[in-house]
Amino acid sequence: MAFSKMSRFEIKEEKCLCHQERNDLEQKIRKILAERKVHPIETERDVNVSCGPNSEKWTLKKVQEIYQNSKEWRKVQIFSCIPNFEKRDVNLKYQENVICKKYYELLHSNNEDIAIAEKEIQKDPDFKRFESILTNETELVLKEHIFEAMSGTPGLLLRSVDTDKVASQSKMGNHSALSDLGIEIPPYNCKNAEKCAGNNHKDECYRSENDFILLYVEGNNLCIRFVEVKRPNTTPWAKQEKKPGEKMTKYCLIQLEKGVKFMLSLIPDIPSSNIDIKAFSAFPETSCADLFCQACQPSIISKEDVEQMKLDSTYLRKKLAISQDIEPPGSSGLAFLLAATSRLIGKASLLHTGYRDLSDAFTQEKQTMRQSFERLENKKTFWYLNAEQRDLLLNVNKSFLLRNFCFVGGSGTGKTQMALQVIRKLLDNYEGQKPIKLIMSSVQFGYPELRKYFEKQKFKDIEIEIVSLGTIVTNLHIVKEEYYVPGRRMYRMPVLIDEICKRFEDRHKEKHIIFFLDEILTFGNPEGLDWRNLKPGPSINLLLAFSPVSLEKGTKLIVSKDPEEAAECLLLPTDASFHVQELCLRYRNSRSIQKLTSSLGHNIGKYLTSDEEPATCVDGEKPVWIDIAEDEANIKPALEQLKKYIENDKRSEMVLLYDRFISDASKEILNDIGKPRTQGGFGWKVMEERLFHGHECDTVIYVGSGHLEAFTRAKLKLLIVTFSEKLEDKQWYNAYQSALSSAVQEKLIKKEVLVIEQEVMDTTE
């Protein structure tokens, strides 16, 4: 592949950055492979391995046998990564603002001398931390591309490999033990060879870190790709792109050489003829067309390459010299992969000491998400709010004018949580004489999960009523037909709520009312958007939380003070007693689910346009989609196929949500799915999706024509089965087919083809 085609430059060899050193490395790798002596290792002798919090003496044979029967090895056979769980930074913009402020203060205090300010900021701990975060993010972007390209192929991607952990002398004394087995790990970092002679090396003598080591099988060959990632310290205030220099590029090549030697030292029993090695220097944030010559470009991963990866799913394999049609693994190839990976990962690994169990990523994600909730929703800090919003919450009810609240924002931004905290603040700070009555409701059908959540809330010793909006309308003797939108079975919500407030105050003259209405659907309702004239009386606190999802396919959805053309505008109350809270930090879903639902919503025109930002460090697994068209008989086979994505999840909260429009026959199939396993079901919780609005679950499995609100209810895993069997949901089915297909192209969701196992008839007489 001629990668230089995208270059407008023709860099000559003499001007190519570290051209000779790169050629030297390629020759060294060839020489090492040609001259290395292949020999069997002593698998019956002991070595110290990590076993939980302690180390134990096991034979290498035992290590491999245990690993071969583990879930880890089964995962590796369809491709896996270590670490299997990575945290993302959620305060990148905040930290960027902090260091920018510090830089400009330094610049000002040094008479605008850029050189001095740059030198000083490099010493700053916040700046170093910021650079570390950016480097980590750069590596994770490349990791995602590699995983996407290799998924389904037997192999393993290792990131941030600390080689000294294998040869640890101070903790486990492995170097001597490994030498006895026939595994000689080179002391790359030894500063005093004379002092360390005779196996007296310290841990630091073996210290080296490799960014990526990719192992996979092609036929009977073990293929290994080494990638070192470097990121020049490009600052937010820089006017020009900073390029890697000679020192950084040379160090990258040195690290690659160490990685090759380390990996080969662990597999002395695998013949060189069955090993395919290639090494790459990666500068994913740097345009490299003017730095490296045409001959060197194939071993460089640049900013231009990353852009190509986004456009072409086959590009990364070409770049890493990996076949598009990889030859199926032979028995020897799998044996080589088993030997290599058993010495690196697993519960009894020589190397990896964190997130060793490839099946436990879900547990790690769930725990991290829970910790994130606790931190963000802390009643003293409210980290899911900005400074202005936190200040408002802490001063609720200290101003007589500020007594009514509107909450808007995307799914999972904490609208309900914020409203509940405001209610608590109102109760704590209330100084009136009238007794308080709290009424909590949602615009939902039946007995939804959100209502159950309200019932679990604990407040002061006050009168509390938790009812549906329909029940409120009936109890107040409101003729609901008078508030219907003409020709539509939906309320003229602003005038209805105004009337409800008046009747509450009239009926409860001796009480102070706090009325919270959640999950208000306004978008898609032509007479549900204009709330500007709403003005409750002085004896009521009104709290309104608006859904970001539209009832219809539409155009751009926004919150605005004034109507705008080419957009559907939610116009909120203008009365001075109202405060509008626009929540933008989305923290109650994984990043993968956030990206998908945001893309679908904007593609279809069903989701609020706002300055939404992810506020979770959990990436989560990519959602999975199966389409079964109009064949209801394939509902159960599709769900059977999706079970593999959740079978290893420990203590997972899971729910299957279905559309209300599906047929009774389909509902019966799903209700059977919900039966206990002893009765032939899956033992899943099954319910109609509209009963789950405003609630959430670790894993959501959805069945129907497509429903954005249901998708946003998943915290960590989302599995989708789409089908259409009725005329009334055809338009939604077609809309979601288009949007989901676009999401597949954007690599936001994985689409699987349903595999139907044919029954084999017994013809034996």
C-alpha positions in Angstrom: 0.0 0.0 0.0 1.4 3.4 -1.0 0.8 5.5 2.1 2.7 8.4 0.6 -0.2 9.2 -1.7 -1.8 11.4 0.9 1.4 13.4 1.2 1.9 16.6 -0.7 5.6 16.5 0.1 8.5 14.3 -1.1 10.9 14.2 1.9 14.4 13.0 0.9 16.1 10.4 3.0 18.7 12.8 4.3 16.0 15.0 5.7 13.8 12.2 7.0 13.7 12.2 10.8 15.8 9.3 12.2 15.8 7.6 8.9 19.1 5.7 9.6 18.0 4.7 13.1 14.7 3.3 11.7 16.6 1.2 9.1 19.0 0.0 11.8 16.0 -1.2 13.9 14.5 -3.2 11.1 17.9 -4.8 10.4 18.3 -5.6 14.1 14.9 -7.3 14.3 15.8 -9.4 11.2 19.2 -10.3 12.7 17.7 -11.1 16.2 15.1 -13.5 14.5 17.8 -15.1 12.3 20.4 -15.6 15.1 18.2 -16.4 18.1 18.6 -20.0 19.4 15.2 -21.7 19.8 15.1 -24.1 22.7 12.5 -25.8 24.9 11.8 -24.4 28.3 11.6 -26.2 31.6 7.8 -26.3 32.1 8.0 -28.6 35.2 10.1 -26.2 37.2 8.7 -23.6 39.6 8.2 -19.9 39.1 6.6 -17.3 41.2 3.2 -16.2 39.9 0.7 -13.6 41.0 -2.3 -15.4 42.6 -4.7 -12.8 44.0 -2.9 -10.6 46.6 0.0 -13.1 47.1 2.5 -14.9 45.0 2.8 -18.7 44.8 5.2 -21.2 43.3 3.7 -22.9 40.3 5.2 -24.8 37.4 4.9 -23.1 34.0 3.0 -26.1 32.9 0.4 -25.6 35.6 0.1 -21.9 34.6 -0.6 -22.8 31.0 -3.1 -25.6 31.9 -5.1 -23.4 34.2 -5.1 -20.6 31.7 -6.2 -22.9 28.8 -9.4 -23.8 30.7 -10.2 -20.3 31.7 -12.6 -17.6 30.4 -9.5 -15.5 29.6 -8.3 -17.9 27.0 -11.8 -18.2 25.5 -11.9 -14.4 25.3 -8.5 -14.3 23.6 -9.7 -16.7 20.9 -12.1 -14.0 19.7 -9.7 -11.1 20.6 -9.3 -9.2 23.8 -7.5 -6.3 25.4 -5.5 -5.9 28.6 -6.3 -3.8 30.5 -9.9 -4.8 29.8 -11.2 -1.7 31.5 -9.9 1.8 31.0 -11.0 5.0 32.8 -11.5 8.2 30.7 -10.9 11.6 32.1 -14.1 13.7 32.6 -12.6 17.1 33.6 -10.5 17.7 30.5 -12.0 21.1 29.6 -11.9 22.2 33.2 -8.2 21.3 33.5 -7.4 23.0 30.2 -9.0 26.2 31.5 -6.9 25.9 34.7 -3.6 25.6 32.9 -4.5 28.3 30.3 -5.2 30.7 33.1 -1.9 29.8 34.8 0.0 30.3 31.5 -1.5 33.7 30.8 -0.7 34.8 34.4 2.9 33.7 33.9 3.0 35.5 30.6 1.7 38.7 32.1 4.1 38.5 35.1 7.1 38.0 32.8 6.4 41.0 30.6 4.8 38.9 27.8 8.1 36.8 27.4 6.7 33.6 25.8 9.9 31.6 26.2 10.0 32.2 30.0 6.2 31.5 30.4 6.6 28.2 28.4 9.6 27.1 30.5 7.8 27.9 33.8 4.5 26.2 32.8 6.4 23.0 31.9 7.3 22.7 35.6 3.7 23.1 36.9 2.1 19.9 38.4 -1.3 20.7 36.8 0.3 21.1 33.4 2.1 17.8 33.8 -1.1 16.1 34.9 -2.9 17.6 31.9 -0.3 16.4 29.5 -0.5 12.9 31.0 -4.2 12.8 30.5 -3.9 13.9 26.8 -1.3 11.2 26.2 -3.5 8.6 27.8 -6.5 9.7 25.6 -4.3 9.6 22.5 -3.4 6.0 23.3 -7.0 5.0 24.0 -8.1 6.4 20.6 -5.6 4.2 18.9 -6.5 1.2 21.1 -10.2 1.6 20.0 -9.2 1.4 16.3 -7.0 -1.7 16.9 -9.7 -3.5 18.8 -12.3 -2.6 16.1 -10.0 -3.9 13.3 -9.0 -7.1 15.1 -12.3 -8.1 16.7 -13.2 -11.8 16.0 -9.6 -12.7 15.3 -7.7 -14.9 17.9 -5.4 -12.4 19.6 -4.5 -10.1 22.4 -3.7 -6.4 22.6 -1.5 -5.4 25.6 -1.3 -1.7 26.6 1.2 -0.2 28.9 3.3 -3.3 29.5 5.7 -2.9 32.4 8.4 -5.4 31.8 10.0 -5.2 35.2 7.0 -6.8 36.8 7.9 -10.1 35.1 11.5 -10.2 36.3 10.7 -8.7 39.7 13.5 -9.7 42.1 12.5 -7.7 45.2 8.9 -9.0 45.3 9.0 -12.4 43.7 12.5 -13.1 42.7 11.5 -14.1 39.2 14.6 -13.4 37.3 16.6 -16.3 38.7 13.6 -18.6 38.5 12.9 -17.6 34.9 16.6 -18.1 34.0 16.3 -21.7 35.4 13.4 -22.3 33.1 15.3 -21.0 30.0 13.7 -17.6 29.9 16.3 -14.9 29.9 14.8 -11.4 30.2 17.4 -8.7 29.1 18.3 -6.1 31.8 17.6 -3.2 29.4 18.0 -0.5 32.0 21.0 -1.6 33.9 23.3 1.3 34.8 26.1 -0.8 36.4 26.7 -4.1 34.6 29.8 -4.8 36.7 28.0 -4.4 40.0 25.0 -6.4 38.8 27.0 -9.3 37.4 25.9 -12.8 38.3 22.2 -12.3 38.5 22.4 -9.5 40.9 20.2 -7.1 38.9 17.6 -5.0 40.7 14.0 -4.4 39.5 15.0 -1.1 37.9 17.5 -2.9 35.7 14.5 -4.5 33.8 12.4 -1.4 33.8 10.8 -0.6 30.5 7.3 0.3 29.3 5.8 -0.7 26.0 2.7 1.2 24.8 1.2 -1.6 22.6 2.0 -5.2 22.0 -0.4 -6.9 19.6 -0.4 -10.7 19.3 -2.5 -12.6 16.8 -2.5 -15.8 14.8 -2.4 -16.3 11.0 -2.3 -19.9 10.0 0.6 -21.4 12.0 2.4 -18.2 12.6 2.4 -16.0 15.7 2.2 -12.4 14.5 3.4 -9.6 16.8 3.1 -5.9 16.2 4.8 -3.3 18.4 3.5 0.3 18.5 5.1 3.1 20.5 2.9 6.2 20.9 4.5 9.7 21.2 2.7 13.0 21.6 4.7 16.3 21.4 3.6 18.6 24.2 1.3 20.7 22.1 -0.2 23.4 24.3 -3.8 24.8 24.0 -2.4 28.3 23.4 0.1 27.2 20.7 -0.4 28.9 17.3 1.4 26.2 15.4 1.4 22.4 15.6 4.4 21.1 17.5 6.3 18.3 15.7 8.3 15.4 17.3 12.0 16.1 17.4 15.0 13.8 16.9 15.3 13.0 20.7 11.6 11.9 21.0 11.8 9.9 17.7 15.0 8.1 18.7 13.6 7.3 22.2 10.5 5.8 20.5 12.8 3.5 18.4 14.7 2.5 21.5 11.5 1.5 23.2 10.4 -0.6 20.2 13.7 -2.5 20.3 13.3 -3.2 24.0 9.8 -4.4 23.4 10.9 -6.8 20.7 13.7 -8.3 22.9 11.3 -8.6 25.9 8.6 -10.5 23.9 11.1 -12.8 22.2 12.7 -13.6 25.6 9.4 -14.9 26.9 8.9 -17.3 23.9 12.3 -19.0 23.3 10.5 -22.2 22.4 8.7 -20.7 19.4 10.7 -21.0 16.1 11.6 -17.8 14.4 10.2 -19.2 11.1 6.7 -19.1 12.9 7.1 -15.5 14.1 6.2 -12.4 12.2 7.3 -9.1 13.8 6.8 -5.5 12.7 7.4 -2.3 14.7 5.7 1.1 14.3 6.2 4.6 15.7 2.9 6.4 16.3 2.3 10.2 16.4 -1.5 10.2 16.2 -1.9 13.9 16.8 0.8 15.0 14.5 0.8 15.6 10.7 3.9 13.7 9.6 3.9 14.0 5.9 6.7 16.6 6.0 8.8 14.6 8.5 9.4 11.2 7.1 10.4 9.9 3.7 8.3 7.6 1.5 10.3 4.6 2.5 9.7 5.3 6.2 6.0 6.3 6.0 4.7 2.6 6.2 6.2 2.3 9.7 4.8 5.6 10.9 1.2 6.1 12.3 0.3 9.7 11.9 -2.6 12.1 12.3 -3.4 11.6 8.6 -3.5 7.8 9.2 -5.9 8.2 12.2 -8.2 10.3 9.9 -8.1 7.5 7.3 -9.0 4.9 10.0 -12.2 6.8 10.7 -13.2 6.7 7.1 -12.0 3.2 6.1 -12.5 0.3 8.5 -9.8 -1.7 6.6 -7.1 0.9 6.7 -5.6 0.0 10.1 -5.0 -3.6 9.0 -3.2 -2.4 5.9 -1.1 0.0 7.9 0.0 -2.6 10.4 0.7 -5.1 7.6 -2.1 -7.4 8.7 -4.0 -9.4 6.0 -7.6 -8.4 5.3 -8.5 -12.1 5.0 -6.4 -13.6 7.8 -5.7 -17.2 7.2 -7.7 -19.3 9.8 -5.5 -20.3 12.8 -3.8 -23.6 12.6 -3.2 -25.9 15.6 0.4 -24.8 15.9 -0.5 -21.1 15.6 -3.1 -21.4 18.4 -0.6 -23.3 20.5 2.0 -20.5 20.1 -0.7 -17.9 21.1 -1.7 -20.0 24.1 1.9 -20.3 25.3 2.7 -16.6 24.8 -0.5 -15.2 26.4 -0.5 -17.7 29.3 2.8 -16.2 30.4 1.4 -12.7 30.3 -2.2 -12.7 31.5 -4.8 -14.7 33.5 -5.4 -15.2 37.2 -2.0 -16.8 37.5 -0.1 -14.4 35.2 3.6 -13.6 35.2 3.0 -10.0 34.1 -0.4 -8.5 34.4 -1.4 -7.6 38.0 -4.5 -5.4 37.4 -7.8 -6.4 35.7 -6.3 -9.9 35.1 -9.7 -11.5 34.6 -10.9 -10.7 31.1 -14.5 -11.5 32.2 -14.6 -8.9 35.0 -14.7 -5.7 33.0 -18.4 -5.3 33.6 -17.9 -5.5 37.4 -15.2 -2.9 37.2 -17.4 -0.6 35.1 -20.4 -1.0 37.4 -18.3 -0.3 40.5 -16.7 2.8 38.8 -20.1 4.0 37.6 -21.6 3.7 41.2 -18.6 5.6 42.6 -19.1 8.3 40.0 -22.8 8.6 41.0 -21.9 8.9 44.6 -19.3 11.6 43.9 -21.3 13.6 41.4 -24.6 13.4 43.5 -22.9 14.1 46.8 -25.4 16.3 48.7 -22.6 18.7 49.8 -20.8 19.1 46.5 -23.2 18.4 43.6 -20.4 17.9 41.1 -22.8 17.2 38.3 -23.7 20.9 38.4 -21.6 23.9 37.3 -20.6 26.6 39.8 -23.6 28.7 39.1 -26.0 25.8 39.6 -24.4 24.7 42.8 -24.6 28.2 44.2 -28.3 28.3 43.3 -29.0 25.0 45.0 -27.3 26.1 48.2 -29.4 29.2 48.3 -32.8 27.7 47.5 -35.6 29.5 49.3 -33.4 32.3 50.6 -34.9 34.5 48.1 -38.7 34.9 48.2 -38.8 35.4 44.4 -37.0 32.2 43.6 -39.7 29.6 44.3 -40.3 27.7 41.0 -37.9 25.7 38.9 -37.6 24.2 35.4 -35.1 21.4 34.7 -34.0 20.8 31.1 -31.1 18.8 29.7 -30.2 15.5 28.0 -30.9 12.0 29.3 -28.9 11.1 32.3 -27.9 14.6 33.2 -29.5 14.5 36.7 -32.8 16.4 36.2 -34.8 14.2 38.6 -31.9 14.1 41.1 -31.6 17.9 41.0 -35.4 18.4 41.5 -35.4 16.0 44.5 -32.5 18.0 46.1 -34.3 21.2 45.5 -37.4 19.8 47.2 -35.2 18.9 50.2 -33.8 22.3 50.3 -37.2 23.9 50.1 -38.3 21.7 53.1 -35.2 22.5 55.1 -35.5 26.3 54.6 -39.3 26.6 54.8 -40.3 29.3 57.3 -44.0 29.6 56.6 -46.9 28.8 58.9 -48.9 26.5 56.7 -48.3 22.8 56.8 -46.6 21.5 53.6 -48.1 19.0 51.2 -45.7 17.4 48.7 -47.2 16.1 45.4 -44.9 14.2 43.1 -46.0 13.0 39.7 -44.8 12.1 36.2 -46.4 12.2 32.7 -46.5 8.4 32.4 -48.9 5.7 31.9 -49.8 3.0 34.6 -47.5 2.3 37.6 -44.1 3.1 36.2 -40.6 2.4 37.7 -40.1 6.2 38.3 -43.2 6.3 40.6 -41.7 3.4 42.6 -38.5 5.4 42.8 -40.4 8.4 44.2 -42.0 6.1 46.8 -38.5 5.1 48.1 -37.5 8.7 48.7 -37.4 9.8 52.3 -38.5 13.3 53.3 -39.4 15.1 56.5 -42.5 14.3 58.4 -44.9 15.9 55.9 -47.9 14.9 53.9 -46.8 13.3 50.6 -48.9 12.2 47.6 -47.4 10.3 44.7 -49.8 10.0 41.8 -49.9 9.9 38.0 -50.9 13.1 36.1 -54.0 11.4 34.9 -55.1 10.7 38.5 -54.4 14.4 39.4 -56.7 15.5 36.5 -59.4 13.1 37.6 -59.2 14.1 41.3 -59.4 17.8 40.5 -62.5 17.2 38.4 -60.8 18.6 35.3 -62.5 17.7 32.0 -59.4 16.4 30.2 -61.0 16.6 26.8 -61.0 20.4 27.1 -57.2 20.3 27.3 -56.5 17.9 24.4 -54.7 19.2 21.4 -57.3 19.2 18.5 -57.1 16.0 16.6 -54.4 14.6 18.9 -54.5 12.6 22.0 -52.1 14.8 23.9 -52.5 17.6 26.4 -52.1 21.3 25.9 -49.7 20.9 28.7 -48.8 24.6 29.7 -52.5 25.5 30.2 -53.3 22.2 31.9 -50.5 22.7 34.4 -51.6 26.3 35.0 -55.1 25.1 35.8 -53.8 22.3 38.0 -51.8 24.8 40.1 -54.9 27.0 40.5 -57.1 24.1 41.6 -54.4 22.9 44.0 -54.3 26.3 45.7 -58.0 26.5 45.8 -58.5 23.0 47.2 -55.6 23.3 49.8 -56.0 26.8 51.0 -54.6 25.9 54.5 -51.5 24.2 53.1 -48.4 25.1 51.2 -48.0 22.9 48.1 -44.8 21.7 46.5 -45.7 20.1 43.2 -43.1 18.2 41.1 -44.0 16.9 37.7 -41.3 14.8 35.9 -40.9 13.4 32.4 -42.9 16.2 30.6 -42.9 15.4 26.9 -43.2 18.7 25.0 -41.3 18.3 21.8 -43.5 16.9 19.1 -46.6 18.5 20.8 -47.6 21.6 18.8 -49.3 23.1 21.9 -46.9 21.9 24.5 -43.9 24.1 23.8 -44.9 27.6 25.0 -44.7 28.0 28.8 -43.9 31.7 28.9 -47.2 32.7 30.6 -47.2 30.1 33.4 -47.3 31.9 36.8 -48.2 29.8 39.9 -49.6 31.5 43.0 -47.6 32.3 46.1 -48.7 29.2 48.0 -47.1 26.8 45.6 -43.6 25.7 44.6 -43.7 24.3 41.1 -40.9 22.0 39.8 -41.0 20.9 36.2 -38.6 18.4 34.6 -38.7 18.2 30.8 -37.9 15.2 28.7 -35.2 15.8 25.9 -36.9 13.3 23.6 -39.6 14.3 21.0 -42.9 12.5 20.4 -42.4 12.9 16.7 -39.6 12.9 14.1 -38.8 16.5 13.8 -36.2 19.2 13.2 -33.7 20.8 15.5 -34.9 20.7 19.2 -33.8 23.6 21.4 -34.6 25.5 24.6 -34.9 29.2 23.9 -36.3 32.5 25.2 -37.7 33.4 21.8 -39.1 31.3 18.9 -36.6 30.5 16.1 -37.2 29.5 12.6 -36.1 26.0 11.4 -36.2 24.8 15.0 -38.7 23.4 17.5 -38.3 25.7 20.5 -39.2 24.9 24.1 -40.2 28.4 25.5 -39.9 28.3 29.3 -41.7 30.6 31.9 -40.6 34.2 31.9 -42.0 35.1 35.3 -39.4 36.2 37.9 -40.3 33.5 40.3 -38.9 30.8 37.9 -35.4 29.6 37.6 -34.3 27.5 34.7 -31.7 24.8 35.2 -30.0 23.6 32.0 -28.0 20.5 32.9 -25.3 19.5 30.5 -23.1 16.9 32.3 -24.3 13.5 31.3 -23.1 11.0 33.8 -25.7 8.2 34.2 -24.8 6.3 31.0 -21.5 5.0 29.7 -19.8 7.0 27.0 -20.6 4.4 24.3 -24.3 4.7 25.1 -24.1 8.5 25.2 -22.5 8.7 21.8 -25.0 6.3 20.2 -28.2 7.8 21.7 -27.0 11.4 20.9 -26.3 10.4 17.3 -29.6 8.6 16.8 -31.6 11.4 18.4 -30.0 14.1 16.2 -30.2 11.9 13.1 -33.9 11.4 13.5 -34.7 14.8 15.0 -35.9 13.4 18.3 -33.3 14.7 20.8 -32.6 18.1 22.4 -29.7 20.1 21.0 -27.6 21.3 24.0 -24.0 21.7 25.2 -24.1 18.1 26.5 -20.8 16.7 27.7 -19.9 13.2 29.0 -19.2 13.3 32.7 -18.3 9.6 33.3 -14.9 7.9 33.0 -16.5 4.6 31.9 -16.4 3.9 28.1 -18.5 0.7 28.4 -19.0 -1.9 25.7 -20.3 -0.8 22.3 -24.1 -1.4 21.9 -25.2 -4.4 19.8 -28.0 -4.5 17.2 -29.8 -7.3 15.5 -32.6 -6.7 13.0 -35.2 -9.4 12.3 -37.4 -7.4 9.9 -41.0 -8.6 10.2 -40.5 -12.2 11.5 -41.7 -12.4 15.1 -40.6 -16.0 15.2 -37.0 -14.8 15.3 -37.5 -12.8 18.5 -36.4 -15.6 20.8 -33.4 -16.7 18.5 -32.2 -13.1 18.4 -32.3 -12.8 22.2 -30.6 -16.2 22.5 -27.8 -14.9 20.3 -27.4 -11.7 22.4 -27.1 -13.7 25.6 -23.4 -14.2 25.0 -22.9 -10.5 25.8 -24.2 -10.7 29.3 -23.6 -14.3 30.4 -20.4 -13.4 32.3 -21.8 -10.3 34.0 -21.9 -10.6 37.8 -24.7 -9.1 39.8 -26.1 -7.2 36.8 -29.4 -5.4 37.0 -31.1 -6.1 33.7 -34.4 -5.4 32.0 -36.0 -6.2 28.7 -38.2 -3.4 27.3 -40.6 -3.8 24.5 -42.8 -1.4 22.4 -46.4 -1.1 23.3 -47.3 -1.4 19.6 -46.1 -5.0 19.2 -48.7 -7.7 18.7 -50.2 -9.8 21.5 -48.4 -12.8 20.0 -45.0 -11.1 20.3 -45.8 -9.9 23.8 -46.6 -13.5 24.8 -43.2 -14.6 23.4 -41.5 -11.9 25.5 -43.5 -12.7 28.6 -42.3 -16.4 28.2 -38.8 -15.0 28.1 -39.4 -13.5 31.5 -40.3 -16.8 33.1 -37.8 -18.5 35.4 -35.2 -20.8 33.7 -36.9 -23.8 35.3 -40.0 -23.0 33.2 -38.1 -22.5 29.9 -37.6 -18.8 30.2 -34.5 -16.6 30.6 -35.4 -15.3 34.0 -35.3 -11.7 32.8 -37.4 -8.8 34.0 -39.7 -7.9 31.1 -41.9 -4.8 30.8 -43.4 -2.3 28.4 -40.9 0.5 27.7 -43.2 3.4 28.7 -43.3 2.0 32.2 -39.6 2.5 32.5 -39.3 6.2 31.5 -37.1 8.2 33.9 -35.6 5.0 35.4 -32.4 3.2 34.5 -30.7 -0.2 34.6 -27.2 -1.7 34.2 -28.3 -3.5 31.1 -31.2 -2.8 28.8 -32.4 -5.2 26.1 -34.9 -3.6 23.7 -37.3 -5.2 21.3 -39.4 -3.2 18.9 -39.4 -0.8 15.9 -37.0 1.6 17.7 -37.3 3.8 20.7 -34.7 6.4 21.8 -36.1 6.9 25.3 -35.7 3.1 26.0 -32.1 3.2 24.7 -31.2 6.0 27.1 -32.3 3.9 30.1 -29.2 1.7 29.8 -26.3 2.6 32.1 -23.6 0.1 30.9 -24.9 -2.2 28.2 -27.5 -1.8 25.4 -28.7 -4.7 23.2 -31.2 -3.9 20.5 -33.6 -6.2 18.5 -35.6 -4.2 15.9 -38.6 -5.6 14.0 -41.8 -4.3 12.5 -45.1 -6.1 12.3 -47.7 -3.4 12.3 -48.4 -0.6 9.8 -48.5 2.1 12.6 -44.9 1.6 13.6 -43.5 1.3 10.0 -42.4 4.9 9.9 -40.5 4.6 13.1 -39.0 1.3 12.1 -37.7 2.8 8.8 -36.4 5.9 10.6 -34.5 3.8 13.1 -33.2 1.5 10.5 -31.6 4.5 8.7 -30.3 6.0 11.9 -28.9 2.8 13.3 -27.2 2.0 9.9 -25.5 5.4 10.0 -24.4 4.6 13.5 -22.9 1.3 12.3 -20.9 3.3 9.7 -19.8 5.7 12.5 -18.7 2.7 14.6 -21.0 3.6 17.4 -22.9 0.3 17.4 -22.1 -3.3 16.3 -24.6 -4.9 14.0 -24.9 -8.7 14.1 -26.6 -10.9 11.5 -29.0 -13.4 13.1 -27.7 -16.9 12.8 -30.4 -19.5 12.7 -29.3 -23.0 13.6 -31.0 -25.4 11.3 -32.5 -28.5 12.9 -30.8 -31.6 11.6 -33.3 -34.4 11.1 -32.3 -37.9 12.2 -32.7 -40.2 9.1 -31.3 -43.2 10.8 -33.7 -46.1 10.8 
